[in-house]
Amino acid sequence: MKNDNHVGVLLTAVAFFMVAVSYASVPLYRLFCQKTGYGGTIPDSGKVKSDRILERTIIVQFTANTHRDLPWVFKPLQHSITLKLGENGLAYYWAENTSQEPMVGMATYNISPDKAAPYFNKIECFCFEEQFLAPQEGMKMPVFFFIDPEFAKDPQLNNLKTITLSYTFFRLKKETQPNNKS
């Protein structure tokens, strides 16, 4: 009987751990990618602005996806922009909750090709915070960035003319409605 209790407690603890890990997997994966640069994500997004602007230009393309569990429309408001290395860029995305319930989402991002990721610096981005949208609500979301001029010194990037910034929005919480007991 004592062994049955131990097995029951152990199985309950394992089940609880698995649920906790699955709930935290998106934010943990995002943090892992930001710290390591895995998957082309940007390992350094803390710069305020570039210290110089070069004549070389880069086309930055924008794409957007949503996870199947998030009933939102999510899209870039421009297909691409052309910037000089070191020049600040501003792009906008649109997100709209098409469901009948409030939801919280979080965006993860990816830079491709991967070798360009260390030079892509975001100054401000909607992906730094959770985004709350009420039912049928939409909002315009900015991303402010620059391509580090050191990009020009990397021999692997001599012929690179286009970088793609891609976002995927994930649903964070099932219950997003605050408890108002008025």
C-alpha positions, -999 to 999 in steps of 0.1 A, spaced: 0 0 0 29 24 8 45 18 -26 12 25 -43 11 59 -26 46 67 -37 39 58 -73 7 79 -72 26 109 -58 54 105 -83 29 102 -113 10 132 -101 43 152 -98 54 141 -133 20 151 -148 21 185 -131 56 191 -144 46 181 -179 17 206 -179 38 234 -165 65 228 -191 40 227 -220 24 260 -207 58 277 -205 73 263 -237 66 292 -261 81 319 -237 110 296 -228 117 288 -264 116 325 -273 140 333 -245 163 305 -256 163 317 -292 170 353 -282 199 344 -260 216 319 -283 206 333 -318 191 298 -326 169 297 -357 180 331 -369 166 351 -341 183 382 -329 206 375 -300 212 413 -293 182 437 -294 195 462 -268 211 488 -290 195 522 -291 207 533 -325 234 530 -350 265 551 -348 269 555 -385 251 551 -418 267 535 -449 257 538 -486 251 501 -490 214 493 -491 195 462 -479 160 452 -487 141 440 -456 111 419 -463 83 412 -438 62 381 -432 37 370 -406 21 338 -394 -3 328 -366 -3 295 -347 -35 275 -354 -47 280 -318 -48 318 -322 -78 330 -342 -62 363 -352 -55 380 -385 -19 390 -385 0 406 -414 27 431 -423 14 464 -436 42 467 -461 59 439 -481 94 453 -478 115 485 -473 150 494 -485 174 508 -460 210 519 -459 232 500 -434 229 518 -401 197 537 -410 167 533 -387 137 516 -402 101 515 -391 76 489 -402 41 481 -391 21 449 -386 -16 445 -381 -32 421 -357 -69 415 -352 -88 392 -329 -115 376 -350 -129 355 -322 -157 364 -297 -134 362 -266 -105 383 -254 -70 368 -260 -34 374 -252 -7 366 -278 30 368 -280 51 370 -311 83 352 -318 106 363 -346 131 349 -370 157 365 -393 167 348 -425 192 341 -437 206 331 -403 240 346 -410 224 381 -411 207 377 -377 236 391 -355 235 424 -375 197 429 -372 190 452 -342 155 459 -330 151 491 -309 114 488 -302 91 459 -311 56 446 -303 73 412 -298 90 424 -266 56 422 -247 24 402 -245 -4 417 -267 -40 417 -255 -68 420 -280 -105 422 -271 -130 404 -293 -131 418 -328 -104 444 -318 -74 451 -341 -43 472 -337 -13 485 -357 20 474 -341 54 489 -349 89 475 -351 118 500 -351 151 486 -362 184 490 -380 210 468 -397 244 472 -380 270 488 -404 294 459 -393 273 439 -417 294 454 -446 326 439 -431 313 403 -430 327 385 -462 298 359 -460 273 387 -466 290 405 -495 263 394 -520 234 395 -497 208 420 -508 176 408 -489 168 400 -453 135 386 -442 120 395 -408 93 369 -399 70 368 -369 47 341 -356 20 349 -331 11 323 -304 -18 322 -280 -4 326 -244 -33 321 -221 -67 304 -223 -83 326 -197 -77 363 -205 -108 379 -192 -101 398 -159 -122 389 -130 -144 420 -123 -166 415 -93 -184 449 -92 
